[in-house]
Amino acid sequence: MSLLKIGIIKEGKVPIDRRVPLTPEQCAEILSDYGNVSIKCQSSDIRCFTDDDYRSQGIDVVDDISDCDVILGVKEVPIPMLMDGKTHFFFSHTIKAQEYNRGLLQEIVQKKIRLIDWECLTNKEGQRLIAFGRYAGIVGAYNAIWTFGKRYRLFDIRRAHECFDMADMQTEYAKVKLPPIKIALTGGGRVSKGAMEVLNGMGIRKVSPAEFVNEYFDGPVFTQLNTRDYNKKSDGSPFDREEFYADPSGYVSDFGQYARKADILIAGAFWDPAAPVLFTREDVLNPDFKLRVIGDITCDIEGSIPSTKQPSTIDSPIYDFNPSNDKVEAPLSDEGNITVMAVDNLPCELPRNASEDFGKEFLTHILPNLVGEDKDAIIKRATITDNGSLTEGYAYLQSFVDGD
């Protein structure tokens, strides 16, 4: 069996990303388990794991990895760093014809690169096999609680990115002293499960949606809302999950019942633009609309949440939304505003933990199909380009690549 040479590229996108696709220990595990795989790591001064961390595990750290067959990265690879004819793994943000990455995809085709997008690696049921969603939820929920503490001057905890890792961040939980507030969490996937880890870790009690709306509690509580909880048929007939996901045009939002009770919204649910928005700016102006802190993990700009007008950053994580004039204002500037946390790269705040989880999924679900037989077409389905052309599953991007 021929040798497969894997190279870990230095992340080149700005702002910098300190995550890695494989930790030093995981690289060593691969070398131990696969006699036909070699690994090189491109030298980097920004990774959450240092060059010496990799060297200590017996990994070659070099300046040039162009002799490798497969190049692993996390974020989009800057065009000058793309390697002709190689297999590149990274989050390309091209499959929705994102205009800002048209030039990137054009260059990938021109350089006859085999592009495999992490986002597209799924099982036969279409479920993603590798993602950073859990840590988006963990950091997003933590940031939402941090935001509430800042807004009402209740407590002061370190930001997640100021902590060494998640275990260090969890030591901050004891400092969180919340009044009897209500927190609404949307979603049922990796993101919301990650968020619940934090809420449970802080001792915040989970209640049912009905209890959330109808009962009073003497301590902080949260409820998890799935699609059926905040969408209803416009004709009054029962919610039909399959129908909703196939065609949500016959549905309207029923989120208002929660917005009248919740102090914090943590938004972790995928939103289809064809579906109803969660609420409108006009809803916010209603006197009984209670929400004043929103942690929008999904960060859909001008999407289902009207206050998410722009992404925020790790350095400047919050801003205020003024519903009266529909504008963004300085954070914590007016009691009538909604304070929004919409950091669009949340897993970067806990890069060590996020990288470790990501690498585990790579070892379990991806590497065996890359090295051996791709029995369930996992690699094939995620291959966007190959040998200078779009693959069949992504042929719909041809006009985008052509610049039409």
Buried (B, 14 or more C-beta within 10 A) or exposed (E): EEEBBBBBBBBBBEEEBBBBBBBBBBBBBBBEEBEEBBBBBBBBEEBBBBBEBBEEBEBEBBEEBEEBBBBBBBBBBEEEBBBEEBBBBBBBBBBEEBEEBBEBBBBBBEBBBBBBBBBBBBEEEEEBBBBBBBBBBBBBBBBBBBBBBBBBEBBEBBBBBEBEBBEBBBEBBEEBEBEEBBBBBBBBBBBBBBBBBBBEBBEBEBBEBEBBBEEEEEEBBBBBBBBBBBBBBEEEEEBEEEBBEEEBEEBEBBBBBBBBBBBBBBBBBBBEEEBBBBBBBEBBEBEEBBBBBBBBBBBBEEBBBBBBBBBBEBEEBBBBBBBEEEEBEEBBEEEEBBBBBBBBBBBBBBBBBBBBBBBBBBBEBBBBBBBEEBEBEBBBBBBBBBEEEBBEBBEEBEEBBEEE
